[in-house]
Amino acid sequence: MQDHRAPAIIVHGGAGHLGADDPASSGLADAPRLVGVRRAAEEGYRVLAQGGSALVAVEAAVRILEDDPTYNAGTGAVLNAVGEAELDASIMDGATLRCGAVAVVRDVKNPVTLARLVMERSNHVLLAGPGASLFAREVGIPAIENAALVTPAQRARYEASRRGSPGTKTGTVGAVARDRAGHLAAATSTGGMAMKLPGRVGDTPIIGAGTYADDRLAAASGTGHGERFIQLTVARHAADLVGRGATAAEAAQATIQEVGARLDGEGGLIVLGPTGPAGFAFNTQVMARAYSLPDGTIVAEL
Ligand code: ASP
């Protein structure tokens, strides 16, 4: 008999459109964006297969993508209107409903880990800006220069945007997982929208919008136009649909359909319920993603 509570993970590397400057447009099969999501899903699955928790698995997967300059999270984040990286991240434990998030962080290499520490070592859910940095130092996360987060590719995109070129906008990262005990977790990390106003906070660190996990419903992580995702509390909405009987795939599809139909919003979503396979949906040209099959094989797709 198949174990419907078999460990499972799905990760995304952002929804968006391919531009002429995008390496992915020259060869979809070996796009760098596929390599990273595969590595992240493999690492997350390795944690789960060894009996680790969904929470540990999603943090591990997201850290890999934050450190990969291909993605719009951590190192390689897009730049805001004044040419700086400002990072948002969140994490949620479906077993306990505990969650943590950080916003407008400028000096931390792995915001998802800071979000986890907000969850575990503070009485708060969301810390932003200088307060998040202060807390990072208190819990032993060293400060890094903002310039260390900025890659030459993102600097070039920023300069091109200032000259009026639209550029591409993919690369937020997220992971949702189910562990051997049947517990769910979700995590998401981003540099936000390119050319955003300094101080802008998107859906990623807003629990219920960009990230949600509840063992009784589902776990979800989003990517796309954050303002629209906040308006429809996308992640919680999808989790509720699973709670009412939809499969993860149906819930993702219906939610993204609503983002498009009601708000003309673009993006993608990954969803995993207490049982069954992971689901995903996007209404953009591409969404890099990788997920485990019941036998542990990892599939990566754009
Ligand atoms: N959702 C992210 C934000 O609005 C951006 C993205 O996913 O591309 O901050």
Residues whose N, C-alpha, C, O or C-beta is under 5 A from the ligand:
A	BS01	LIG	A15 K169 T172 T190 G192 M193 G202 D203 G222 T223 G224 H225 G226 E227
